[in-house]
Every structure is written in structure tokens, then in C-alpha cells.
Amino acid sequence: GENVEQHPSTLSVQEGDSAVIKCTYSDSASNYFPWYKQELGKRPQLIIDIRSNVGEKKDQRIAVTLNKTAKHFSLHITETQPEDSAVYFCAALRSGATNKLIFGTGTLLAVQP
Amino acid sequence: DSGVTQTPKHLITATGQRVTLRCSPRSGDLSVYWYQQSLDQGLQFLIQYYNGEERAKGNILERFSAQQFPDLHSELNLSSLELGDSALYFCASSVAPDANTGELFFGEGSRLTVL
């Protein structure tokens, strides 16, 4: 079955610096890759997603890149702010028969003011 | 507020007991997903229902079962509880049958503590 590995498990950056979180997936047929942000004590919320027909997608300070050959995708946050502090989860899905959205183990991002 | 309602918010029970967690999806959403979140395991996919039918199954234990009712609310039943079942159980909903058609809207979760 699909397996998603996420690194690092914790990441501390200074306010204004960039943060990068990386994920690898095992199922080469995976074609949808969302990222969810979970603030402390709250529910996960979608922040950005990318499909396999696109190599990069950007939304203001966040961007996601996808390397299908290497089966990995990354979340990039630029000009980090304290409110970016949260746990970030990547996920992968192969639509069709399985339809299982499998999440990585999460990255705790701490932005130090 | 995501529009997904989960009850109870907190539940404390003993080993061997059985509990039922309830989820009401957003208005108009036909898909309901259940996820288990424990400290070291992230978000583990348990099961998905779409319009009353099981759509996808993940790592759901045999001691656990779920269903989606005609009014589209869903219940997750956990029986013969063990200490390791202590976790935050999330329900999420979406309008489509496939999880790649847009955001999954998560509820606030039900925190289960097994003593």
C-alpha cells in the first residue's frame, strides 16, 4: 500500500527565514498531493495541493514542488511568520480503486520571533 | 468553523469498554472519512463512506466498525478498548466520492482516553 514519509519531524526557524518540508511517497501511481496545516489544538486545514500533471504551484508565501521521477514533493514557506507555527502534514493519494488519502507523520514548525 | 460536527469532544473510559463517536458532515457533503491521530503516528486513515456505502478502507482494526446513515451522519464504534486506542479521532467530509477533488473538511475531533 501507499506509504508517505515526511522529514523533518521538527523544524525551528527564525522569523523571516524560509522553511522547507519534504515528503516521499511509495506508490508511483499517486497523482494528488495536498498539504494540511494543524495549529495547536485545532483541526487540520488544507493550505495547498498539487496534482501530478504540475511540477510546481505557488500561493503567496507558500509553494509546493513535485518530482514524480524521484517520488518526492516539498512544501516551501518563505518569509516565515510566528503564525506559521503549526504541524504540517503532507499526503498522497492514488485516485481510482484505492482512494486512500495517506498522510505523512507531520512536521512541527516553530517560527521564533 | 468547518461545518463538521463531532461528538463527544472528550471521552474517558476503561479498557474493555465500547464507545461510539459521532460525526455530522457539512451540509451537502456525501463523503465521510475517519482518521485516528496519535502522538507518534500522525493521521492514520481508518475508513471512508460515500452516500451510505463504504468507499475505502484503511488500517481499521477488527474491533472498530463504522457506518453512515441515510441522513449522512456517521458513527465510529470502538469496542474492547485498549490503552493504545487512546487518540484523537477526526472525522472529515467532502462533497465528492474521491479525496482528490478538493479539501477534506475536518471536525474538531473526539479525544478518547482509555484508562
Interface residues (C-beta under 8 A of the other chain):
Chain A: Q6 N31 Y32 P34 K42 R43 P44 Q45 L46 R51 F89 A91 L93 S95 T98 N99 K100 L101 I102 F103 G104 T105 G106
Chain B: S2 Y33 Y35 D40 Q41 G42 L43 Q44 F45 Q48 R55 A56 G58 F90 P97 D98 A99 N100 E103 L104 F106 G107 E108 G109
